[in-house]
Amino acid sequence: MRPLPPTLRENRRYILVRIEAGELTQKEMYRAAADSVRDLFGDVGASKIHPAVIWSEGEYAIVRCSRGHELEMTAALACITKAGGNPAVFRTVKTSGTVLGAKKGVSLKKRYLHED
């Protein structure tokens, strides 16, 4: 089976998030994000948003969602108070159309923090 051409694929957005919590696995981050989306927008909203945590390193993670639903996803991330049984805060740093663009936000953030 051949993959879909780029013109027929669903467009996505990538949200860089800074997580203020203890050590979290990527699975715990996903569960917290998916539960928050489901609580705010229901199952139908969650099926339109398609939340997924696709990358995490240290206190940063990249969350994927459908294009046009970035604001709903950032609202759901802002409502998270617990992840993995511990208090947690998810802060949105940057929204991008590519994973590489979102990861550049991490390197810029680290560079500015080290210069001060």
Backbone as XML, in Angstrom:
<?xml version="1.0"?>
<chain id="A" units="angstrom">
  <residue number="1" name="MET">
    <atom name="N" x="0.837" y="-1.172" z="0.000"/>
    <atom name="CA" x="0.000" y="0.000" z="0.000"/>
    <atom name="C" x="0.887" y="1.243" z="0.000"/>
  </residue>
  <residue number="2" name="ARG">
    <atom name="N" x="0.615" y="2.158" z="-0.897"/>
    <atom name="CA" x="1.428" y="3.362" z="-1.025"/>
    <atom name="C" x="0.987" y="4.433" z="-0.034"/>
  </residue>
  <residue number="3" name="PRO">
    <atom name="N" x="1.933" y="5.245" z="0.461"/>
    <atom name="CA" x="1.544" y="6.336" z="1.365"/>
    <atom name="C" x="0.801" y="7.425" z="0.603"/>
  </residue>
  <residue number="4" name="LEU">
    <atom name="N" x="0.003" y="8.195" z="1.335"/>
    <atom name="CA" x="-0.734" y="9.293" z="0.730"/>
    <atom name="C" x="0.220" y="10.399" z="0.282"/>
  </residue>
  <residue number="5" name="PRO">
    <atom name="N" x="-0.077" y="11.042" z="-0.834"/>
    <atom name="CA" x="0.759" y="12.183" z="-1.231"/>
    <atom name="C" x="0.554" y="13.336" z="-0.246"/>
  </residue>
  <residue number="6" name="PRO">
    <atom name="N" x="1.513" y="14.249" z="-0.156"/>
    <atom name="CA" x="1.428" y="15.337" z="0.823"/>
    <atom name="C" x="0.159" y="16.186" z="0.712"/>
  </residue>
  <residue number="7" name="THR">
    <atom name="N" x="-0.385" y="16.324" z="-0.475"/>
    <atom name="CA" x="-1.590" y="17.144" z="-0.635"/>
    <atom name="C" x="-2.822" y="16.508" z="-0.011"/>
  </residue>
  <residue number="8" name="LEU">
    <atom name="N" x="-2.814" y="15.213" z="0.210"/>
    <atom name="CA" x="-3.959" y="14.528" z="0.799"/>
    <atom name="C" x="-3.789" y="14.228" z="2.288"/>
  </residue>
  <residue number="9" name="ARG">
    <atom name="N" x="-2.625" y="14.494" z="2.836"/>
    <atom name="CA" x="-2.382" y="14.217" z="4.246"/>
    <atom name="C" x="-3.003" y="15.296" z="5.121"/>
  </residue>
  <residue number="10" name="GLU">
    <atom name="N" x="-3.299" y="14.902" z="6.344"/>
    <atom name="CA" x="-3.832" y="15.849" z="7.316"/>
    <atom name="C" x="-2.714" y="16.778" z="7.784"/>
  </residue>
  <residue number="11" name="ASN">
    <atom name="N" x="-2.990" y="18.076" z="7.835"/>
    <atom name="CA" x="-2.000" y="19.038" z="8.312"/>
    <atom name="C" x="-1.993" y="19.038" z="9.835"/>
  </residue>
  <residue number="12" name="ARG">
    <atom name="N" x="-0.805" y="19.180" z="10.408"/>
    <atom name="CA" x="-0.650" y="19.126" z="11.855"/>
    <atom name="C" x="0.127" y="20.325" z="12.356"/>
  </residue>
  <residue number="13" name="ARG">
    <atom name="N" x="-0.005" y="20.588" z="13.629"/>
    <atom name="CA" x="0.762" y="21.624" z="14.296"/>
    <atom name="C" x="1.466" y="20.998" z="15.480"/>
  </residue>
  <residue number="14" name="TYR">
    <atom name="N" x="2.618" y="21.554" z="15.825"/>
    <atom name="CA" x="3.457" y="21.026" z="16.884"/>
    <atom name="C" x="3.643" y="22.104" z="17.942"/>
  </residue>
  <residue number="15" name="ILE">
    <atom name="N" x="3.327" y="21.762" z="19.180"/>
    <atom name="CA" x="3.369" y="22.722" z="20.279"/>
    <atom name="C" x="4.500" y="22.327" z="21.225"/>
  </residue>
  <residue number="16" name="LEU">
    <atom name="N" x="5.441" y="23.237" z="21.413"/>
    <atom name="CA" x="6.535" y="23.024" z="22.357"/>
    <atom name="C" x="6.034" y="23.406" z="23.742"/>
  </residue>
  <residue number="17" name="VAL">
    <atom name="N" x="6.199" y="22.489" z="24.689"/>
    <atom name="CA" x="5.685" y="22.671" z="26.039"/>
    <atom name="C" x="6.821" y="22.511" z="27.042"/>
  </residue>
  <residue number="18" name="ARG">
    <atom name="N" x="6.858" y="23.397" z="28.025"/>
    <atom name="CA" x="7.799" y="23.256" z="29.142"/>
    <atom name="C" x="7.014" y="22.701" z="30.316"/>
  </residue>
  <residue number="19" name="ILE">
    <atom name="N" x="7.487" y="21.621" z="30.886"/>
    <atom name="CA" x="6.761" y="20.918" z="31.928"/>
    <atom name="C" x="7.446" y="21.153" z="33.268"/>
  </residue>
  <residue number="20" name="GLU">
    <atom name="N" x="6.678" y="21.685" z="34.202"/>
    <atom name="CA" x="7.186" y="21.905" z="35.554"/>
    <atom name="C" x="6.608" y="20.813" z="36.438"/>
  </residue>
  <residue number="21" name="ALA">
    <atom name="N" x="7.342" y="19.745" z="36.560"/>
    <atom name="CA" x="6.931" y="18.598" z="37.378"/>
    <atom name="C" x="8.165" y="17.756" z="37.641"/>
  </residue>
  <residue number="22" name="GLY">
    <atom name="N" x="7.969" y="16.675" z="38.331"/>
    <atom name="CA" x="9.071" y="15.739" z="38.541"/>
    <atom name="C" x="9.345" y="14.985" z="37.255"/>
  </residue>
  <residue number="23" name="GLU">
    <atom name="N" x="10.051" y="13.898" z="37.359"/>
    <atom name="CA" x="10.343" y="13.071" z="36.189"/>
    <atom name="C" x="9.065" y="12.434" z="35.671"/>
  </residue>
  <residue number="24" name="LEU">
    <atom name="N" x="8.755" y="12.675" z="34.408"/>
    <atom name="CA" x="7.576" y="12.102" z="33.766"/>
    <atom name="C" x="8.005" y="11.312" z="32.545"/>
  </residue>
  <residue number="25" name="THR">
    <atom name="N" x="7.362" y="10.193" z="32.330"/>
    <atom name="CA" x="7.597" y="9.460" z="31.093"/>
    <atom name="C" x="6.727" y="10.062" z="30.001"/>
  </residue>
  <residue number="26" name="GLN">
    <atom name="N" x="7.056" y="9.737" z="28.772"/>
    <atom name="CA" x="6.281" y="10.241" z="27.646"/>
    <atom name="C" x="4.849" y="9.723" z="27.698"/>
  </residue>
  <residue number="27" name="LYS">
    <atom name="N" x="4.672" y="8.518" z="28.200"/>
    <atom name="CA" x="3.343" y="7.929" z="28.326"/>
    <atom name="C" x="2.499" y="8.690" z="29.345"/>
  </residue>
  <residue number="28" name="GLU">
    <atom name="N" x="3.099" y="9.088" z="30.455"/>
    <atom name="CA" x="2.375" y="9.862" z="31.462"/>
    <atom name="C" x="1.992" y="11.239" z="30.932"/>
  </residue>
  <residue number="29" name="MET">
    <atom name="N" x="2.888" y="11.847" z="30.139"/>
    <atom name="CA" x="2.570" y="13.138" z="29.524"/>
    <atom name="C" x="1.394" y="13.001" z="28.567"/>
  </residue>
  <residue number="30" name="TYR">
    <atom name="N" x="1.416" y="11.934" z="27.752"/>
    <atom name="CA" x="0.329" y="11.712" z="26.800"/>
    <atom name="C" x="-0.998" y="11.509" z="27.525"/>
  </residue>
  <residue number="31" name="ARG">
    <atom name="N" x="-0.985" y="10.694" z="28.566"/>
    <atom name="CA" x="-2.226" y="10.438" z="29.297"/>
    <atom name="C" x="-2.782" y="11.712" z="29.910"/>
  </residue>
  <residue number="32" name="ALA">
    <atom name="N" x="-1.913" y="12.547" z="30.470"/>
    <atom name="CA" x="-2.366" y="13.813" z="31.052"/>
    <atom name="C" x="-2.964" y="14.718" z="29.983"/>
  </residue>
  <residue number="33" name="ALA">
    <atom name="N" x="-2.296" y="14.821" z="28.821"/>
    <atom name="CA" x="-2.788" y="15.672" z="27.740"/>
    <atom name="C" x="-4.095" y="15.127" z="27.163"/>
  </residue>
  <residue number="34" name="ALA">
    <atom name="N" x="-4.159" y="13.834" z="26.907"/>
    <atom name="CA" x="-5.365" y="13.237" z="26.334"/>
    <atom name="C" x="-6.553" y="13.331" z="27.290"/>
  </residue>
  <residue number="35" name="ASP">
    <atom name="N" x="-6.311" y="13.106" z="28.580"/>
    <atom name="CA" x="-7.390" y="13.220" z="29.560"/>
    <atom name="C" x="-7.904" y="14.652" z="29.656"/>
  </residue>
  <residue number="36" name="SER">
    <atom name="N" x="-6.999" y="15.611" z="29.602"/>
    <atom name="CA" x="-7.393" y="17.012" z="29.668"/>
    <atom name="C" x="-8.222" y="17.412" z="28.445"/>
  </residue>
  <residue number="37" name="VAL">
    <atom name="N" x="-7.801" y="16.976" z="27.261"/>
    <atom name="CA" x="-8.561" y="17.266" z="26.041"/>
    <atom name="C" x="-9.946" y="16.634" z="26.124"/>
  </residue>
  <residue number="38" name="ARG">
    <atom name="N" x="-9.995" y="15.396" z="26.563"/>
    <atom name="CA" x="-11.268" y="14.685" z="26.667"/>
    <atom name="C" x="-12.188" y="15.337" z="27.694"/>
  </residue>
  <residue number="39" name="ASP">
    <atom name="N" x="-11.623" y="15.797" z="28.821"/>
    <atom name="CA" x="-12.437" y="16.445" z="29.847"/>
    <atom name="C" x="-13.023" y="17.769" z="29.358"/>
  </residue>
  <residue number="40" name="LEU">
    <atom name="N" x="-12.226" y="18.531" z="28.605"/>
    <atom name="CA" x="-12.696" y="19.839" z="28.142"/>
    <atom name="C" x="-13.617" y="19.757" z="26.919"/>
  </residue>
  <residue number="41" name="PHE">
    <atom name="N" x="-13.293" y="18.893" z="25.962"/>
    <atom name="CA" x="-13.997" y="18.903" z="24.681"/>
    <atom name="C" x="-14.759" y="17.630" z="24.374"/>
  </residue>
  <residue number="42" name="GLY">
    <atom name="N" x="-14.690" y="16.639" z="25.237"/>
    <atom name="CA" x="-15.408" y="15.394" z="25.022"/>
    <atom name="C" x="-14.700" y="14.501" z="24.015"/>
  </residue>
  <residue number="43" name="ASP">
    <atom name="N" x="-15.304" y="13.359" z="23.762"/>
    <atom name="CA" x="-14.708" y="12.397" z="22.835"/>
    <atom name="C" x="-14.707" y="12.905" z="21.399"/>
  </residue>
  <residue number="44" name="VAL">
    <atom name="N" x="-15.763" y="13.613" z="21.016"/>
    <atom name="CA" x="-15.832" y="14.142" z="19.644"/>
    <atom name="C" x="-14.743" y="15.188" z="19.427"/>
  </residue>
  <residue number="45" name="GLY">
    <atom name="N" x="-14.549" y="16.082" z="20.391"/>
    <atom name="CA" x="-13.493" y="17.091" z="20.290"/>
    <atom name="C" x="-12.116" y="16.466" z="20.263"/>
  </residue>
  <residue number="46" name="ALA">
    <atom name="N" x="-11.920" y="15.440" z="21.084"/>
    <atom name="CA" x="-10.620" y="14.761" z="21.112"/>
    <atom name="C" x="-10.328" y="14.084" z="19.787"/>
  </residue>
  <residue number="47" name="SER">
    <atom name="N" x="-11.365" y="13.561" z="19.140"/>
    <atom name="CA" x="-11.144" y="12.905" z="17.848"/>
    <atom name="C" x="-10.803" y="13.918" z="16.758"/>
  </residue>
  <residue number="48" name="LYS">
    <atom name="N" x="-11.239" y="15.158" z="16.908"/>
    <atom name="CA" x="-10.887" y="16.200" z="15.932"/>
    <atom name="C" x="-9.493" y="16.774" z="16.209"/>
  </residue>
  <residue number="49" name="ILE">
    <atom name="N" x="-9.126" y="16.862" z="17.477"/>
    <atom name="CA" x="-7.841" y="17.464" z="17.856"/>
    <atom name="C" x="-6.681" y="16.507" z="17.631"/>
  </residue>
  <residue number="50" name="HIS">
    <atom name="N" x="-6.858" y="15.225" z="17.841"/>
    <atom name="CA" x="-5.812" y="14.197" z="17.693"/>
    <atom name="C" x="-4.565" y="14.521" z="18.514"/>
  </residue>
  <residue number="51" name="PRO">
    <atom name="N" x="-4.660" y="14.610" z="19.846"/>
    <atom name="CA" x="-3.472" y="14.941" z="20.636"/>
    <atom name="C" x="-2.480" y="13.779" z="20.680"/>
  </residue>
  <residue number="52" name="ALA">
    <atom name="N" x="-1.194" y="14.110" z="20.669"/>
    <atom name="CA" x="-0.143" y="13.099" z="20.780"/>
    <atom name="C" x="1.139" y="13.777" z="21.256"/>
  </residue>
  <residue number="53" name="VAL">
    <atom name="N" x="1.849" y="13.131" z="22.159"/>
    <atom name="CA" x="3.171" y="13.601" z="22.583"/>
    <atom name="C" x="4.174" y="12.842" z="21.733"/>
  </residue>
  <residue number="54" name="ILE">
    <atom name="N" x="4.925" y="13.560" z="20.900"/>
    <atom name="CA" x="5.809" y="12.875" z="19.957"/>
    <atom name="C" x="7.283" y="12.956" z="20.333"/>
  </residue>
  <residue number="55" name="TRP">
    <atom name="N" x="7.636" y="13.843" z="21.273"/>
    <atom name="CA" x="9.037" y="13.984" z="21.660"/>
    <atom name="C" x="9.095" y="14.561" z="23.061"/>
  </residue>
  <residue number="56" name="SER">
    <atom name="N" x="10.017" y="14.088" z="23.856"/>
    <atom name="CA" x="10.238" y="14.682" z="25.173"/>
    <atom name="C" x="11.702" y="14.513" z="25.551"/>
  </residue>
  <residue number="57" name="GLU">
    <atom name="N" x="12.212" y="15.544" z="26.167"/>
    <atom name="CA" x="13.601" y="15.529" z="26.620"/>
    <atom name="C" x="13.718" y="16.499" z="27.786"/>
  </residue>
  <residue number="58" name="GLY">
    <atom name="N" x="14.053" y="15.968" z="28.949"/>
    <atom name="CA" x="14.172" y="16.820" z="30.129"/>
    <atom name="C" x="12.836" y="17.435" z="30.485"/>
  </residue>
  <residue number="59" name="GLU">
    <atom name="N" x="12.813" y="18.758" z="30.573"/>
    <atom name="CA" x="11.581" y="19.446" z="30.944"/>
    <atom name="C" x="10.780" y="19.929" z="29.738"/>
  </residue>
  <residue number="60" name="TYR">
    <atom name="N" x="11.194" y="19.568" z="28.531"/>
    <atom name="CA" x="10.481" y="19.977" z="27.319"/>
    <atom name="C" x="9.835" y="18.790" z="26.625"/>
  </residue>
  <residue number="61" name="ALA">
    <atom name="N" x="8.718" y="19.053" z="25.958"/>
    <atom name="CA" x="8.028" y="18.037" z="25.168"/>
    <atom name="C" x="7.378" y="18.719" z="23.977"/>
  </residue>
  <residue number="62" name="ILE">
    <atom name="N" x="7.147" y="17.952" z="22.919"/>
    <atom name="CA" x="6.424" y="18.450" z="21.751"/>
    <atom name="C" x="5.128" y="17.664" z="21.642"/>
  </residue>
  <residue number="63" name="VAL">
    <atom name="N" x="4.024" y="18.405" z="21.599"/>
    <atom name="CA" x="2.694" y="17.827" z="21.493"/>
    <atom name="C" x="2.166" y="18.121" z="20.098"/>
  </residue>
  <residue number="64" name="ARG">
    <atom name="N" x="1.637" y="17.087" z="19.440"/>
    <atom name="CA" x="1.101" y="17.240" z="18.086"/>
    <atom name="C" x="-0.421" y="17.344" z="18.158"/>
  </residue>
  <residue number="65" name="CYS">
    <atom name="N" x="-1.002" y="18.178" z="17.273"/>
    <atom name="CA" x="-2.451" y="18.265" z="17.154"/>
    <atom name="C" x="-2.807" y="18.613" z="15.709"/>
  </residue>
  <residue number="66" name="SER">
    <atom name="N" x="-4.082" y="18.555" z="15.393"/>
    <atom name="CA" x="-4.552" y="18.889" z="14.048"/>
    <atom name="C" x="-4.503" y="20.398" z="13.837"/>
  </residue>
  <residue number="67" name="ARG">
    <atom name="N" x="-4.247" y="20.807" z="12.605"/>
    <atom name="CA" x="-4.220" y="22.230" z="12.294"/>
    <atom name="C" x="-5.611" y="22.818" z="12.471"/>
  </residue>
  <residue number="68" name="GLY">
    <atom name="N" x="-5.669" y="23.995" z="13.044"/>
    <atom name="CA" x="-6.937" y="24.647" z="13.315"/>
    <atom name="C" x="-7.431" y="24.405" z="14.729"/>
  </residue>
  <residue number="69" name="HIS">
    <atom name="N" x="-6.776" y="23.504" z="15.439"/>
    <atom name="CA" x="-7.174" y="23.188" z="16.808"/>
    <atom name="C" x="-6.060" y="23.483" z="17.801"/>
  </residue>
  <residue number="70" name="GLU">
    <atom name="N" x="-5.132" y="24.371" z="17.435"/>
    <atom name="CA" x="-4.006" y="24.682" z="18.315"/>
    <atom name="C" x="-4.472" y="25.368" z="19.595"/>
  </residue>
  <residue number="71" name="LEU">
    <atom name="N" x="-5.435" y="26.276" z="19.473"/>
    <atom name="CA" x="-5.897" y="26.997" z="20.654"/>
    <atom name="C" x="-6.586" y="26.068" z="21.644"/>
  </residue>
  <residue number="72" name="GLU">
    <atom name="N" x="-7.372" y="25.119" z="21.116"/>
    <atom name="CA" x="-8.011" y="24.156" z="22.002"/>
    <atom name="C" x="-6.961" y="23.297" z="22.705"/>
  </residue>
  <residue number="73" name="MET">
    <atom name="N" x="-5.929" y="22.912" z="21.969"/>
    <atom name="CA" x="-4.879" y="22.068" z="22.553"/>
    <atom name="C" x="-4.104" y="22.831" z="23.619"/>
  </residue>
  <residue number="74" name="THR">
    <atom name="N" x="-3.769" y="24.099" z="23.360"/>
    <atom name="CA" x="-3.051" y="24.882" z="24.365"/>
    <atom name="C" x="-3.925" y="25.121" z="25.595"/>
  </residue>
  <residue number="75" name="ALA">
    <atom name="N" x="-5.226" y="25.296" z="25.396"/>
    <atom name="CA" x="-6.142" y="25.454" z="26.536"/>
    <atom name="C" x="-6.176" y="24.178" z="27.372"/>
  </residue>
  <residue number="76" name="ALA">
    <atom name="N" x="-6.228" y="23.034" z="26.709"/>
    <atom name="CA" x="-6.249" y="21.762" z="27.425"/>
    <atom name="C" x="-4.938" y="21.545" z="28.173"/>
  </residue>
  <residue number="77" name="LEU">
    <atom name="N" x="-3.812" y="21.914" z="27.573"/>
    <atom name="CA" x="-2.520" y="21.765" z="28.242"/>
    <atom name="C" x="-2.422" y="22.681" z="29.459"/>
  </residue>
  <residue number="78" name="ALA">
    <atom name="N" x="-3.009" y="23.876" z="29.358"/>
    <atom name="CA" x="-2.972" y="24.816" z="30.476"/>
    <atom name="C" x="-3.815" y="24.338" z="31.650"/>
  </residue>
  <residue number="79" name="CYS">
    <atom name="N" x="-4.773" y="23.467" z="31.391"/>
    <atom name="CA" x="-5.655" y="22.966" z="32.454"/>
    <atom name="C" x="-5.086" y="21.776" z="33.214"/>
  </residue>
  <residue number="80" name="ILE">
    <atom name="N" x="-3.961" y="21.258" z="32.784"/>
    <atom name="CA" x="-3.379" y="20.097" z="33.454"/>
    <atom name="C" x="-2.793" y="20.519" z="34.799"/>
  </residue>
  <residue number="81" name="THR">
    <atom name="N" x="-3.199" y="19.813" z="35.851"/>
    <atom name="CA" x="-2.666" y="20.085" z="37.180"/>
    <atom name="C" x="-1.930" y="18.882" z="37.761"/>
  </residue>
  <residue number="82" name="LYS">
    <atom name="N" x="-2.169" y="17.685" z="37.184"/>
    <atom name="CA" x="-1.526" y="16.465" z="37.668"/>
    <atom name="C" x="-1.082" y="15.625" z="36.487"/>
  </residue>
  <residue number="83" name="ALA">
    <atom name="N" x="0.085" y="15.036" z="36.621"/>
    <atom name="CA" x="0.578" y="14.100" z="35.609"/>
    <atom name="C" x="1.378" y="13.031" z="36.325"/>
  </residue>
  <residue number="84" name="GLY">
    <atom name="N" x="1.030" y="11.797" z="36.102"/>
    <atom name="CA" x="1.727" y="10.691" z="36.748"/>
    <atom name="C" x="1.537" y="10.665" z="38.254"/>
  </residue>
  <residue number="85" name="GLY">
    <atom name="N" x="0.424" y="11.215" z="38.736"/>
    <atom name="CA" x="0.152" y="11.218" z="40.167"/>
    <atom name="C" x="0.824" y="12.338" z="40.935"/>
  </residue>
  <residue number="86" name="ASN">
    <atom name="N" x="1.579" y="13.190" z="40.260"/>
    <atom name="CA" x="2.277" y="14.306" z="40.891"/>
    <atom name="C" x="1.747" y="15.626" z="40.346"/>
  </residue>
  <residue number="87" name="PRO">
    <atom name="N" x="1.852" y="16.717" z="41.129"/>
    <atom name="CA" x="1.455" y="18.026" z="40.598"/>
    <atom name="C" x="2.314" y="18.383" z="39.393"/>
  </residue>
  <residue number="88" name="ALA">
    <atom name="N" x="1.680" y="18.960" z="38.371"/>
    <atom name="CA" x="2.405" y="19.311" z="37.148"/>
    <atom name="C" x="1.778" y="20.545" z="36.511"/>
  </residue>
  <residue number="89" name="VAL">
    <atom name="N" x="2.610" y="21.312" z="35.813"/>
    <atom name="CA" x="2.166" y="22.477" z="35.068"/>
    <atom name="C" x="2.769" y="22.382" z="33.676"/>
  </residue>
  <residue number="90" name="PHE">
    <atom name="N" x="1.935" y="22.476" z="32.643"/>
    <atom name="CA" x="2.388" y="22.456" z="31.258"/>
    <atom name="C" x="2.281" y="23.878" z="30.719"/>
  </residue>
  <residue number="91" name="ARG">
    <atom name="N" x="3.405" y="24.468" z="30.342"/>
    <atom name="CA" x="3.420" y="25.841" z="29.806"/>
    <atom name="C" x="3.800" y="25.810" z="28.328"/>
  </residue>
  <residue number="92" name="THR">
    <atom name="N" x="2.969" y="26.435" z="27.516"/>
    <atom name="CA" x="3.225" y="26.485" z="26.076"/>
    <atom name="C" x="4.319" y="27.503" z="25.792"/>
  </residue>
  <residue number="93" name="VAL">
    <atom name="N" x="5.326" y="27.071" z="25.031"/>
    <atom name="CA" x="6.446" y="27.944" z="24.681"/>
    <atom name="C" x="6.309" y="28.438" z="23.246"/>
  </residue>
  <residue number="94" name="LYS">
    <atom name="N" x="5.979" y="27.524" z="22.326"/>
    <atom name="CA" x="5.968" y="27.873" z="20.908"/>
    <atom name="C" x="5.072" y="26.923" z="20.150"/>
  </residue>
  <residue number="95" name="THR">
    <atom name="N" x="4.423" y="27.429" z="19.100"/>
    <atom name="CA" x="3.640" y="26.595" z="18.191"/>
    <atom name="C" x="4.281" y="26.691" z="16.816"/>
  </residue>
  <residue number="96" name="SER">
    <atom name="N" x="4.406" y="25.545" z="16.143"/>
    <atom name="CA" x="5.090" y="25.510" z="14.866"/>
    <atom name="C" x="4.400" y="24.535" z="13.918"/>
  </residue>
  <residue number="97" name="GLY">
    <atom name="N" x="4.701" y="24.654" z="12.645"/>
    <atom name="CA" x="4.167" y="23.746" z="11.644"/>
    <atom name="C" x="5.050" y="22.534" z="11.409"/>
  </residue>
  <residue number="98" name="THR">
    <atom name="N" x="6.267" y="22.555" z="11.977"/>
    <atom name="CA" x="7.184" y="21.432" z="11.817"/>
    <atom name="C" x="7.810" y="21.087" z="13.168"/>
  </residue>
  <residue number="99" name="VAL">
    <atom name="N" x="8.258" y="19.851" z="13.297"/>
    <atom name="CA" x="8.930" y="19.422" z="14.518"/>
    <atom name="C" x="10.244" y="20.177" z="14.672"/>
  </residue>
  <residue number="100" name="LEU">
    <atom name="N" x="10.965" y="20.362" z="13.580"/>
    <atom name="CA" x="12.241" y="21.070" z="13.627"/>
    <atom name="C" x="12.059" y="22.502" z="14.122"/>
  </residue>
  <residue number="101" name="GLY">
    <atom name="N" x="11.016" y="23.172" z="13.652"/>
    <atom name="CA" x="10.745" y="24.535" z="14.109"/>
    <atom name="C" x="10.434" y="24.583" z="15.595"/>
  </residue>
  <residue number="102" name="ALA">
    <atom name="N" x="9.720" y="23.595" z="16.078"/>
    <atom name="CA" x="9.408" y="23.546" z="17.510"/>
    <atom name="C" x="10.673" y="23.273" z="18.324"/>
  </residue>
  <residue number="103" name="LYS">
    <atom name="N" x="11.549" y="22.391" z="17.827"/>
    <atom name="CA" x="12.785" y="22.079" z="18.553"/>
    <atom name="C" x="13.728" y="23.272" z="18.585"/>
  </residue>
  <residue number="104" name="LYS">
    <atom name="N" x="13.650" y="24.148" z="17.597"/>
    <atom name="CA" x="14.485" y="25.353" z="17.619"/>
    <atom name="C" x="14.132" y="26.233" z="18.803"/>
  </residue>
  <residue number="105" name="GLY">
    <atom name="N" x="12.876" y="26.177" z="19.235"/>
    <atom name="CA" x="12.467" y="26.926" z="20.419"/>
    <atom name="C" x="13.190" y="26.469" z="21.664"/>
  </residue>
  <residue number="106" name="VAL">
    <atom name="N" x="13.521" y="25.188" z="21.757"/>
    <atom name="CA" x="14.265" y="24.659" z="22.904"/>
    <atom name="C" x="15.677" y="25.196" z="22.883"/>
  </residue>
  <residue number="107" name="SER">
    <atom name="N" x="16.337" y="25.170" z="21.726"/>
    <atom name="CA" x="17.728" y="25.626" z="21.655"/>
    <atom name="C" x="17.821" y="27.126" z="21.891"/>
  </residue>
  <residue number="108" name="LEU">
    <atom name="N" x="16.867" y="27.906" z="21.398"/>
    <atom name="CA" x="16.883" y="29.343" z="21.648"/>
    <atom name="C" x="16.660" y="29.634" z="23.120"/>
  </residue>
  <residue number="109" name="LYS">
    <atom name="N" x="15.745" y="28.909" z="23.724"/>
    <atom name="CA" x="15.452" y="29.108" z="25.138"/>
    <atom name="C" x="16.679" y="28.803" z="25.991"/>
  </residue>
  <residue number="110" name="LYS">
    <atom name="N" x="17.367" y="27.707" z="25.690"/>
    <atom name="CA" x="18.551" y="27.326" z="26.460"/>
    <atom name="C" x="19.668" y="28.354" z="26.276"/>
  </residue>
  <residue number="111" name="ARG">
    <atom name="N" x="19.822" y="28.852" z="25.034"/>
    <atom name="CA" x="20.890" y="29.818" z="24.774"/>
    <atom name="C" x="20.660" y="31.092" z="25.582"/>
  </residue>
  <residue number="112" name="TYR">
    <atom name="N" x="19.412" y="31.594" z="25.626"/>
    <atom name="CA" x="19.128" y="32.816" z="26.362"/>
    <atom name="C" x="19.265" y="32.608" z="27.866"/>
  </residue>
  <residue number="113" name="LEU">
    <atom name="N" x="18.952" y="31.434" z="28.350"/>
    <atom name="CA" x="19.088" y="31.165" z="29.773"/>
    <atom name="C" x="20.536" y="31.119" z="30.199"/>
  </residue>
  <residue number="114" name="HIS">
    <atom name="N" x="21.437" y="30.634" z="29.325"/>
    <atom name="CA" x="22.838" y="30.515" z="29.683"/>
    <atom name="C" x="23.584" y="31.847" z="29.561"/>
  </residue>
  <residue number="115" name="GLU">
    <atom name="N" x="23.080" y="32.789" z="28.762"/>
    <atom name="CA" x="23.765" y="34.063" z="28.604"/>
    <atom name="C" x="23.575" y="34.962" z="29.806"/>
  </residue>
  <residue number="116" name="ASP">
    <atom name="N" x="22.462" y="34.823" z="30.538"/>
    <atom name="CA" x="22.178" y="35.707" z="31.674"/>
    <atom name="C" x="23.077" y="35.492" z="32.822"/>
  </residue>
</chain>
